[in-house]
């Protein structure tokens, strides 16, 4: 996790980071969805194997 209190960087949003956004301490964040990333990877591999 990366958080910059004085700036605008935050990764893998948790409760603290969400509160920083609400309080105006952080401008935004980047979050991941590992399950969806895995699903899309399998779909792409299956599609590629049919070519």
N, C-alpha and C positions, 0 to 999 in steps of 0.2 A: 504494500500500500504506500502511496506517495501522497503527502498532504503538505500544502504550502499555505500556512495561515494568513500570511500577509499578501499572498498573491491569489492566483486563480486556478491552481492545479490540485486535483484530487482524483485518485483511481480506485476502483473497486469500492464503490460507495457503501458506507455503513451508516449507522445512526448518527455518529458524530459528524461525518461529512455532510449528511443531509441537513443537520442543524446549522452547520457553517453556511450552507447555501441560504437557508431561511433567514439567518442573521445578517447576511450580506458580507460575510467574511470571505467566502469563496464564490466565484462567479458561476461555477458549474463543475461537473465531474464526468468521468468516463467509467462506465460499468460494463461488465462482461456477462455473458450468458453461456457458460460452458456446455450445458446440455444442448442448446440450440446450435452452437458451433459444431458439436459432434454430429448432430443429425444432418446438418447441411453438408458436412464432410463426407458422410456415408452416402448421401444422395448423389453428390457429385461423383464419387468413386463408382457407384453403381451405373450412373449414366455414362461415364467414360468407358466402362468395361463393355458396354453394348455397342460401341462404335466399331 
